[in-house]
Amino acid sequence: MSDAPPPPLEYRSGSDPRTLRDALGCFATGVTVVTCLDAGGEPVGLTANSFTSVSLDPPLLLVCIAKLAATAAPLTRADNFAVNVLQTGQQPASITFSTRVEDRFGQTAWALGEHGVPVLRESLSVFECRRHAVHDGGDHWILVGEVVRATFDPTLDPLLYFRGRYRRLHFD
């Protein structure tokens, strides 16, 4: 009997997509809720963890939105949107915005930001953005925003997602 560790699991093009999802899940991410107002002026939003900075000059970020999401059309058409980076106490909001709950905003404290987009109260950070571009990204839209306002609370800890579970990072 060998004491060697088992070989790592592997995904290769054309193999089980679940293995690819599991491999991608090894990258710990923050958790965000992307919000905007729809054409009728109603707040809409969804949980997303595919989020990153693109550029500091100009200040650009991106977030990926599943094409099949009910809120994909309003989010990709809105002139302005917000990316709310969640803190540890906002796990319930993350869950609410990741399900098909009808009144997502009725269960979450929010207000309109300076640029007329819904902002979740008590978020770790909030990026209010002007839509810069939308790109096709397979089964997702890549929504690029120009940051027009960013706020953050340095006293809060981030809500993390790793290997299919919420995690917490605690600073010393």
TORPA-4810 file (N, C-alpha, C, O; in nm, 3 decimals):
<nodes>
NODE_1_0.084_-0.117_0.000_0.000_0.000_0.000_0.089_0.124_0.000_0.187_0.133_0.075_M
NODE_2_0.054_0.219_-0.084_0.133_0.341_-0.099_0.080_0.451_-0.009_-0.041_0.463_0.013_S
NODE_3_0.172_0.532_0.044_0.135_0.648_0.123_0.122_0.774_0.037_0.101_0.884_0.089_D
NODE_4_0.136_0.757_-0.094_0.129_0.872_-0.184_-0.013_0.929_-0.184_-0.110_0.854_-0.179_A
NODE_5_-0.024_1.060_-0.190_-0.157_1.120_-0.194_-0.226_1.085_-0.325_-0.160_1.060_-0.426_P
NODE_6_-0.359_1.083_-0.323_-0.430_1.053_-0.448_-0.402_1.164_-0.551_-0.375_1.278_-0.514_P
NODE_7_-0.408_1.129_-0.678_-0.384_1.232_-0.779_-0.496_1.336_-0.775_-0.608_1.304_-0.736_P
NODE_8_-0.466_1.459_-0.814_-0.570_1.562_-0.812_-0.680_1.528_-0.914_-0.655_1.464_-1.016_P
NODE_9_-0.800_1.574_-0.883_-0.910_1.557_-0.978_-0.879_1.645_-1.099_-0.812_1.747_-1.086_L
NODE_10_-0.929_1.605_-1.213_-0.891_1.676_-1.335_-1.010_1.695_-1.427_-1.094_1.606_-1.442_E
NODE_11_-1.017_1.812_-1.487_-1.114_1.841_-1.592_-1.038_1.857_-1.722_-0.935_1.924_-1.727_Y
NODE_12_-1.089_1.797_-1.827_-1.035_1.818_-1.961_-1.152_1.851_-2.052_-1.264_1.805_-2.029_R
NODE_13_-1.125_1.928_-2.152_-1.229_1.970_-2.246_-1.317_1.851_-2.284_-1.268_1.745_-2.324_S
NODE_14_-1.447_1.871_-2.271_-1.542_1.766_-2.307_-1.578_1.673_-2.193_-1.669_1.591_-2.208_G
NODE_15_-1.510_1.684_-2.079_-1.545_1.596_-1.967_-1.651_1.660_-1.880_-1.706_1.765_-1.915_S
NODE_16_-1.680_1.599_-1.769_-1.790_1.637_-1.680_-1.784_1.784_-1.637_-1.687_1.825_-1.574_D
NODE_17_-1.887_1.864_-1.671_-1.887_2.006_-1.630_-1.887_2.024_-1.479_-1.842_2.127_-1.430_P
NODE_18_-1.936_1.927_-1.405_-1.936_1.937_-1.258_-1.792_1.946_-1.207_-1.764_2.019_-1.112_R
NODE_19_-1.703_1.871_-1.269_-1.562_1.874_-1.229_-1.504_2.013_-1.254_-1.425_2.063_-1.173_T
NODE_20_-1.542_2.075_-1.365_-1.496_2.211_-1.393_-1.550_2.307_-1.288_-1.475_2.392_-1.238_L
NODE_21_-1.678_2.296_-1.254_-1.736_2.383_-1.151_-1.664_2.365_-1.018_-1.636_2.462_-0.948_R
NODE_22_-1.634_2.240_-0.983_-1.563_2.213_-0.857_-1.423_2.273_-0.858_-1.376_2.326_-0.757_D
NODE_23_-1.356_2.264_-0.972_-1.222_2.323_-0.983_-1.229_2.475_-0.972_-1.147_2.536_-0.903_A
NODE_24_-1.326_2.536_-1.038_-1.343_2.681_-1.028_-1.378_2.722_-0.885_-1.340_2.830_-0.840_L
NODE_25_-1.450_2.637_-0.815_-1.488_2.664_-0.677_-1.372_2.666_-0.580_-1.388_2.705_-0.465_G
NODE_26_-1.254_2.623_-0.626_-1.134_2.629_-0.541_-1.075_2.769_-0.533_-0.983_2.794_-0.456_C
NODE_27_-1.129_2.860_-0.614_-1.087_3.000_-0.607_-1.182_3.071_-0.513_-1.299_3.091_-0.546_F
NODE_28_-1.132_3.110_-0.396_-1.216_3.180_-0.299_-1.254_3.317_-0.355_-1.168_3.391_-0.403_A
NODE_29_-1.382_3.350_-0.347_-1.427_3.479_-0.399_-1.506_3.554_-0.293_-1.556_3.496_-0.197_T
NODE_30_-1.514_3.682_-0.314_-1.607_3.762_-0.237_-1.746_3.738_-0.293_-1.762_3.675_-0.398_G
NODE_31_-1.844_3.788_-0.223_-1.983_3.773_-0.266_-2.040_3.912_-0.288_-2.024_4.000_-0.204_V
NODE_32_-2.106_3.932_-0.402_-2.166_4.061_-0.434_-2.313_4.045_-0.467_-2.360_3.936_-0.501_T
NODE_33_-2.385_4.154_-0.456_-2.520_4.165_-0.510_-2.517_4.282_-0.606_-2.482_4.394_-0.569_V
NODE_34_-2.553_4.255_-0.731_-2.555_4.357_-0.836_-2.697_4.409_-0.846_-2.792_4.330_-0.855_V
NODE_35_-2.713_4.542_-0.845_-2.847_4.601_-0.840_-2.861_4.713_-0.943_-2.764_4.775_-0.985_T
NODE_36_-2.987_4.736_-0.982_-3.021_4.850_-1.068_-3.171_4.871_-1.058_-3.241_4.799_-0.986_C
NODE_37_-3.220_4.970_-1.129_-3.364_4.990_-1.145_-3.402_4.939_-1.283_-3.331_4.965_-1.380_L
NODE_38_-3.514_4.866_-1.292_-3.559_4.820_-1.423_-3.626_4.935_-1.498_-3.633_5.047_-1.446_D
NODE_39_-3.676_4.909_-1.618_-3.737_5.013_-1.701_-3.857_5.078_-1.633_-3.889_5.193_-1.662_A
NODE_40_-3.923_5.006_-1.543_-4.037_5.060_-1.471_-4.000_5.130_-1.341_-4.088_5.175_-1.268_G
NODE_41_-3.870_5.140_-1.312_-3.825_5.207_-1.191_-3.825_5.120_-1.068_-3.807_5.170_-0.957_G
NODE_42_-3.843_4.988_-1.085_-3.842_4.895_-0.972_-3.701_4.841_-0.949_-3.629_4.815_-1.046_E
NODE_43_-3.660_4.823_-0.824_-3.527_4.769_-0.797_-3.519_4.621_-0.833_-3.610_4.544_-0.803_P
NODE_44_-3.409_4.582_-0.896_-3.381_4.442_-0.927_-3.237_4.414_-0.890_-3.155_4.505_-0.883_V
NODE_45_-3.206_4.288_-0.867_-3.069_4.252_-0.834_-3.050_4.103_-0.824_-3.146_4.027_-0.818_G
NODE_46_-2.924_4.063_-0.822_-2.890_3.921_-0.807_-2.754_3.906_-0.743_-2.671_3.997_-0.746_L
NODE_47_-2.732_3.790_-0.684_-2.604_3.755_-0.623_-2.507_3.714_-0.734_-2.543_3.638_-0.824_T
NODE_48_-2.384_3.764_-0.725_-2.280_3.727_-0.823_-2.147_3.721_-0.751_-2.117_3.803_-0.665_A
NODE_49_-2.066_3.622_-0.788_-1.931_3.618_-0.732_-1.824_3.630_-0.840_-1.705_3.629_-0.809_N
NODE_50_-1.865_3.640_-0.966_-1.769_3.667_-1.073_-1.757_3.818_-1.089_-1.831_3.879_-1.166_S
NODE_51_-1.666_3.875_-1.015_-1.649_4.020_-1.005_-1.501_4.050_-0.995_-1.429_3.982_-0.922_F
NODE_52_-1.455_4.152_-1.067_-1.315_4.190_-1.055_-1.293_4.333_-1.104_-1.373_4.388_-1.178_T
NODE_53_-1.183_4.389_-1.061_-1.137_4.517_-1.110_-1.080_4.496_-1.250_-1.017_4.393_-1.276_S
NODE_54_-1.101_4.591_-1.339_-1.047_4.584_-1.474_-0.937_4.687_-1.494_-0.831_4.657_-1.548_V
NODE_55_-0.962_4.811_-1.449_-0.870_4.921_-1.476_-0.886_5.029_-1.370_-0.996_5.051_-1.319_S
NODE_56_-0.776_5.095_-1.336_-0.782_5.210_-1.246_-0.797_5.340_-1.323_-0.850_5.438_-1.270_L
NODE_57_-0.750_5.343_-1.449_-0.757_5.465_-1.530_-0.793_5.427_-1.673_-0.704_5.394_-1.751_D
NODE_58_-0.920_5.433_-1.709_-1.033_5.478_-1.629_-1.072_5.372_-1.526_-1.034_5.256_-1.539_P
NODE_59_-1.148_5.411_-1.424_-1.187_5.315_-1.320_-1.297_5.221_-1.369_-1.414_5.258_-1.374_P
NODE_60_-1.258_5.098_-1.407_-1.353_5.001_-1.461_-1.352_4.875_-1.377_-1.249_4.835_-1.323_L
NODE_61_-1.469_4.812_-1.366_-1.483_4.681_-1.304_-1.574_4.597_-1.392_-1.639_4.649_-1.482_L
NODE_62_-1.577_4.468_-1.364_-1.669_4.382_-1.438_-1.736_4.284_-1.344_-1.683_4.248_-1.239_L
NODE_63_-1.853_4.244_-1.385_-1.929_4.142_-1.313_-1.997_4.056_-1.420_-2.042_4.108_-1.522_V
NODE_64_-2.005_3.927_-1.397_-2.065_3.836_-1.493_-2.206_3.800_-1.448_-2.228_3.764_-1.332_C
NODE_65_-2.301_3.810_-1.542_-2.443_3.787_-1.516_-2.490_3.670_-1.601_-2.475_3.673_-1.724_I
NODE_66_-2.545_3.566_-1.539_-2.597_3.453_-1.614_-2.707_3.499_-1.710_-2.798_3.572_-1.670_A
NODE_67_-2.697_3.458_-1.835_-2.795_3.500_-1.936_-2.935_3.455_-1.902_-3.032_3.522_-1.940_K
NODE_68_-2.950_3.343_-1.832_-3.082_3.291_-1.799_-3.141_3.353_-1.673_-3.255_3.325_-1.637_L
NODE_69_-3.064_3.438_-1.604_-3.116_3.503_-1.482_-3.232_3.594_-1.518_-3.229_3.663_-1.620_A
NODE_70_-3.334_3.594_-1.435_-3.452_3.678_-1.459_-3.415_3.826_-1.465_-3.483_3.903_-1.532_A
NODE_71_-3.310_3.865_-1.397_-3.270_4.006_-1.394_-3.159_4.040_-1.494_-3.108_4.152_-1.494_T
NODE_72_-3.122_3.945_-1.580_-3.014_3.970_-1.677_-3.047_4.087_-1.770_-2.963_4.173_-1.792_A
NODE_73_-3.167_4.091_-1.823_-3.202_4.198_-1.917_-3.198_4.335_-1.851_-3.134_4.426_-1.905_A
NODE_74_-3.264_4.356_-1.736_-3.255_4.490_-1.676_-3.113_4.529_-1.638_-3.074_4.644_-1.656_P
NODE_75_-3.034_4.434_-1.587_-2.898_4.468_-1.545_-2.809_4.505_-1.663_-2.727_4.596_-1.652_L
NODE_76_-2.824_4.436_-1.775_-2.737_4.465_-1.889_-2.786_4.584_-1.970_-2.711_4.638_-2.051_T
NODE_77_-2.910_4.627_-1.949_-2.964_4.744_-2.021_-2.960_4.873_-1.941_-2.969_4.981_-1.998_R
NODE_78_-2.948_4.862_-1.810_-2.951_4.981_-1.724_-2.831_5.071_-1.753_-2.719_5.023_-1.775_A
NODE_79_-2.855_5.201_-1.753_-2.745_5.296_-1.769_-2.653_5.296_-1.649_-2.533_5.319_-1.662_D
NODE_80_-2.711_5.269_-1.530_-2.634_5.268_-1.405_-2.667_5.144_-1.325_-2.779_5.093_-1.331_N
NODE_81_-2.570_5.096_-1.251_-2.589_4.981_-1.164_-2.493_4.992_-1.047_-2.402_5.074_-1.048_F
NODE_82_-2.515_4.909_-0.946_-2.425_4.906_-0.830_-2.380_4.763_-0.805_-2.455_4.668_-0.825_A
NODE_83_-2.257_4.751_-0.760_-2.205_4.624_-0.712_-2.184_4.642_-0.562_-2.102_4.722_-0.519_V
NODE_84_-2.261_4.566_-0.484_-2.256_4.570_-0.339_-2.172_4.451_-0.292_-2.214_4.336_-0.306_N
NODE_85_-2.055_4.478_-0.236_-1.968_4.371_-0.184_-2.016_4.342_-0.043_-2.019_4.430_0.043_V
NODE_86_-2.052_4.215_-0.019_-2.116_4.179_0.107_-2.016_4.150_0.219_-1.904_4.105_0.195_L
NODE_87_-2.061_4.178_0.339_-1.983_4.148_0.460_-2.048_4.029_0.531_-2.158_3.987_0.494_Q
NODE_88_-1.981_3.977_0.631_-2.023_3.852_0.695_-2.168_3.853_0.742_-2.235_3.749_0.737_T
NODE_89_-2.218_3.965_0.788_-2.356_3.971_0.836_-2.460_3.973_0.726_-2.579_3.971_0.755_G
NODE_90_-2.418_3.977_0.601_-2.513_3.984_0.489_-2.532_3.852_0.416_-2.582_3.851_0.303_Q
NODE_91_-2.494_3.743_0.477_-2.519_3.613_0.413_-2.667_3.593_0.380_-2.696_3.540_0.273_Q
NODE_92_-2.762_3.633_0.467_-2.903_3.619_0.430_-2.938_3.695_0.301_-3.017_3.646_0.220_P
NODE_93_-2.880_3.813_0.281_-2.906_3.889_0.158_-2.851_3.814_0.037_-2.916_3.809_-0.068_A
NODE_94_-2.734_3.755_0.051_-2.676_3.677_-0.058_-2.770_3.563_-0.098_-2.793_3.539_-0.216_S
NODE_95_-2.823_3.495_0.001_-2.914_3.383_-0.026_-3.042_3.435_-0.090_-3.089_3.378_-0.189_I
NODE_96_-3.099_3.541_-0.035_-3.223_3.599_-0.090_-3.204_3.636_-0.237_-3.289_3.604_-0.320_T
NODE_97_-3.095_3.704_-0.270_-3.075_3.750_-0.407_-3.028_3.640_-0.501_-3.016_3.663_-0.622_F
NODE_98_-3.000_3.521_-0.449_-2.962_3.410_-0.535_-3.079_3.316_-0.564_-3.064_3.218_-0.638_S
NODE_99_-3.195_3.344_-0.506_-3.312_3.260_-0.527_-3.418_3.337_-0.607_-3.398_3.453_-0.641_T
NODE_100_-3.527_3.272_-0.635_-3.634_3.334_-0.714_-3.738_3.402_-0.625_-3.854_3.415_-0.664_R
NODE_101_-3.697_3.444_-0.506_-3.787_3.517_-0.417_-3.838_3.639_-0.492_-3.760_3.709_-0.555_V
NODE_102_-3.968_3.664_-0.484_-4.025_3.776_-0.560_-3.985_3.911_-0.505_-3.949_4.000_-0.582_E
NODE_103_-3.991_3.930_-0.374_-3.961_4.061_-0.316_-3.825_4.058_-0.247_-3.817_4.058_-0.124_D
NODE_104_-3.721_4.055_-0.325_-3.585_4.049_-0.270_-3.553_4.172_-0.187_-3.486_4.162_-0.084_R
NODE_105_-3.599_4.287_-0.230_-3.566_4.412_-0.161_-3.649_4.433_-0.036_-3.611_4.510_0.052_F
NODE_106_-3.763_4.364_-0.026_-3.846_4.375_0.094_-3.782_4.309_0.215_-3.820_4.338_0.328_G
NODE_107_-3.686_4.221_0.191_-3.620_4.148_0.299_-3.481_4.203_0.330_-3.410_4.149_0.415_Q
NODE_108_-3.442_4.310_0.259_-3.305_4.360_0.271_-3.308_4.513_0.285_-3.379_4.581_0.210_T
NODE_109_-3.232_4.566_0.379_-3.225_4.711_0.397_-3.147_4.772_0.281_-3.035_4.730_0.250_A
NODE_110_-3.208_4.873_0.216_-3.144_4.937_0.102_-3.194_5.081_0.089_-3.291_5.121_0.153_W
NODE_111_-3.125_5.155_0.006_-3.164_5.293_-0.026_-3.111_5.324_-0.165_-3.024_5.254_-0.217_A
NODE_112_-3.163_5.430_-0.225_-3.108_5.474_-0.353_-2.976_5.545_-0.327_-2.965_5.629_-0.238_L
NODE_113_-2.875_5.509_-0.407_-2.745_5.573_-0.397_-2.746_5.708_-0.466_-2.848_5.751_-0.520_G
NODE_114_-2.634_5.774_-0.465_-2.620_5.906_-0.526_-2.653_5.905_-0.675_-2.696_6.007_-0.730_E
NODE_115_-2.633_5.792_-0.739_-2.653_5.783_-0.884_-2.781_5.707_-0.919_-2.793_5.652_-1.028_H
NODE_116_-2.876_5.705_-0.826_-3.008_5.652_-0.854_-3.018_5.502_-0.865_-3.110_5.451_-0.929_G
NODE_117_-2.925_5.430_-0.805_-2.930_5.284_-0.808_-2.949_5.230_-0.666_-2.904_5.293_-0.570_V
NODE_118_-3.015_5.115_-0.652_-3.032_5.056_-0.519_-2.896_5.016_-0.460_-2.815_4.950_-0.525_P
NODE_119_-2.875_5.056_-0.337_-2.752_5.025_-0.264_-2.793_4.952_-0.136_-2.877_5.000_-0.061_V
NODE_120_-2.732_4.836_-0.112_-2.763_4.760_0.009_-2.692_4.824_0.128_-2.570_4.845_0.126_L
NODE_121_-2.769_4.854_0.231_-2.712_4.916_0.351_-2.619_4.817_0.421_-2.639_4.696_0.416_R
NODE_122_-2.519_4.871_0.485_-2.422_4.795_0.566_-2.334_4.701_0.483_-2.279_4.605_0.537_E
NODE_123_-2.319_4.728_0.353_-2.228_4.648_0.270_-2.084_4.682_0.304_-2.054_4.791_0.353_S
NODE_124_-1.996_4.588_0.279_-1.853_4.610_0.300_-1.805_4.723_0.209_-1.734_4.813_0.253_L
NODE_125_-1.844_4.717_0.083_-1.816_4.826_-0.011_-1.925_4.829_-0.117_-1.992_4.728_-0.142_S
NODE_126_-1.941_4.945_-0.178_-2.040_4.963_-0.283_-1.974_5.041_-0.396_-1.910_5.143_-0.373_V
NODE_127_-1.992_4.991_-0.517_-1.943_5.057_-0.637_-2.064_5.098_-0.720_-2.134_5.013_-0.775_F
NODE_128_-2.087_5.228_-0.730_-2.192_5.277_-0.818_-2.127_5.301_-0.954_-2.024_5.369_-0.964_E
NODE_129_-2.188_5.245_-1.058_-2.126_5.243_-1.189_-2.218_5.294_-1.299_-2.340_5.287_-1.289_C
NODE_130_-2.156_5.345_-1.403_-2.222_5.376_-1.529_-2.186_5.261_-1.624_-2.070_5.221_-1.632_R
NODE_131_-2.285_5.209_-1.696_-2.257_5.099_-1.789_-2.155_5.146_-1.892_-2.175_5.247_-1.959_R
NODE_132_-2.046_5.073_-1.905_-1.939_5.103_-1.999_-1.950_5.013_-2.122_-1.934_5.059_-2.235_H
NODE_133_-1.977_4.884_-2.099_-1.987_4.787_-2.209_-2.054_4.660_-2.158_-2.054_4.631_-2.039_A
NODE_134_-2.110_4.586_-2.251_-2.162_4.452_-2.224_-2.106_4.361_-2.332_-2.118_4.388_-2.451_V
NODE_135_-2.044_4.251_-2.288_-1.983_4.156_-2.382_-2.045_4.018_-2.365_-2.088_3.981_-2.256_H
NODE_136_-2.051_3.944_-2.475_-2.097_3.806_-2.472_-1.988_3.721_-2.408_-1.871_3.729_-2.447_D
NODE_137_-2.027_3.641_-2.311_-1.931_3.553_-2.244_-1.986_3.413_-2.230_-1.993_3.361_-2.119_G
NODE_138_-2.026_3.351_-2.340_-2.082_3.216_-2.334_-2.220_3.219_-2.272_-2.310_3.282_-2.327_G
NODE_139_-2.239_3.152_-2.159_-2.370_3.150_-2.094_-2.388_3.268_-1.998_-2.485_3.272_-1.922_D
NODE_140_-2.294_3.362_-2.000_-2.301_3.482_-1.916_-2.281_3.608_-2.001_-2.223_3.603_-2.109_H
NODE_141_-2.331_3.720_-1.949_-2.298_3.852_-2.001_-2.187_3.907_-1.913_-2.190_3.891_-1.791_W
NODE_142_-2.089_3.971_-1.974_-1.984_4.038_-1.901_-2.020_4.186_-1.899_-2.011_4.255_-2.000_I
NODE_143_-2.062_4.232_-1.784_-2.106_4.369_-1.766_-1.990_4.451_-1.712_-1.942_4.427_-1.601_L
NODE_144_-1.944_4.548_-1.791_-1.832_4.633_-1.751_-1.890_4.768_-1.710_-1.968_4.828_-1.784_V
NODE_145_-1.851_4.813_-1.593_-1.898_4.941_-1.543_-1.785_5.037_-1.515_-1.677_4.997_-1.472_G
NODE_146_-1.811_5.165_-1.540_-1.718_5.269_-1.500_-1.759_5.317_-1.362_-1.871_5.364_-1.342_E
NODE_147_-1.670_5.305_-1.267_-1.700_5.342_-1.129_-1.711_5.494_-1.119_-1.617_5.567_-1.152_V
NODE_148_-1.827_5.541_-1.072_-1.847_5.684_-1.052_-1.846_5.720_-0.903_-1.830_5.836_-0.866_V
NODE_149_-1.864_5.618_-0.819_-1.857_5.639_-0.674_-1.828_5.505_-0.608_-1.887_5.404_-0.644_R
NODE_150_-1.738_5.505_-0.512_-1.708_5.385_-0.435_-1.702_5.423_-0.288_-1.642_5.523_-0.250_A
NODE_151_-1.766_5.341_-0.204_-1.761_5.360_-0.060_-1.725_5.227_0.004_-1.750_5.121_-0.054_T
NODE_152_-1.666_5.233_0.124_-1.634_5.108_0.193_-1.624_5.134_0.342_-1.603_5.247_0.387_F
NODE_153_-1.641_5.026_0.419_-1.631_5.032_0.564_-1.515_4.942_0.607_-1.529_4.820_0.605_D
NODE_154_-1.401_5.001_0.645_-1.283_4.921_0.680_-1.298_4.840_0.808_-1.208_4.762_0.841_P
NODE_155_-1.407_4.857_0.881_-1.424_4.783_1.007_-1.495_4.649_0.987_-1.505_4.571_1.081_T
NODE_156_-1.543_4.622_0.865_-1.620_4.499_0.840_-1.534_4.392_0.774_-1.436_4.423_0.707_L
NODE_157_-1.572_4.266_0.793_-1.505_4.152_0.731_-1.584_4.105_0.610_-1.707_4.113_0.611_D
NODE_158_-1.517_4.054_0.506_-1.586_4.011_0.385_-1.656_3.877_0.401_-1.611_3.789_0.475_P
NODE_159_-1.767_3.863_0.330_-1.832_3.734_0.315_-1.764_3.664_0.199_-1.754_3.721_0.090_L
NODE_160_-1.718_3.542_0.220_-1.646_3.468_0.116_-1.723_3.345_0.073_-1.809_3.295_0.146_L
NODE_161_-1.691_3.297_-0.047_-1.750_3.174_-0.100_-1.636_3.088_-0.151_-1.554_3.132_-0.231_Y
NODE_162_-1.630_2.963_-0.102_-1.521_2.872_-0.137_-1.573_2.729_-0.133_-1.633_2.687_-0.035_F
NODE_163_-1.549_2.656_-0.241_-1.591_2.516_-0.252_-1.739_2.495_-0.218_-1.776_2.403_-0.146_R
NODE_164_-1.822_2.586_-0.272_-1.966_2.569_-0.258_-2.025_2.607_-0.124_-2.140_2.575_-0.095_G
NODE_165_-1.946_2.675_-0.040_-1.996_2.713_0.092_-1.953_2.855_0.126_-1.850_2.904_0.079_R
NODE_166_-2.033_2.920_0.208_-1.996_3.051_0.258_-1.886_3.033_0.361_-1.886_2.937_0.439_Y
NODE_167_-1.792_3.127_0.361_-1.682_3.123_0.455_-1.665_3.262_0.513_-1.715_3.361_0.460_R
NODE_168_-1.593_3.268_0.622_-1.564_3.396_0.685_-1.415_3.409_0.703_-1.346_3.312_0.737_R
NODE_169_-1.366_3.528_0.680_-1.227_3.560_0.700_-1.219_3.648_0.823_-1.284_3.753_0.829_L
NODE_170_-1.142_3.609_0.918_-1.131_3.687_1.041_-0.990_3.744_1.051_-0.891_3.671_1.044_H
NODE_171_-0.983_3.874_1.066_-0.855_3.942_1.078_-0.813_3.944_1.224_-0.897_3.948_1.314_F
NODE_172_-0.683_3.942_1.246_-0.630_3.951_1.383_-0.626_4.094_1.427_-0.585_4.123_1.539_D
</nodes>
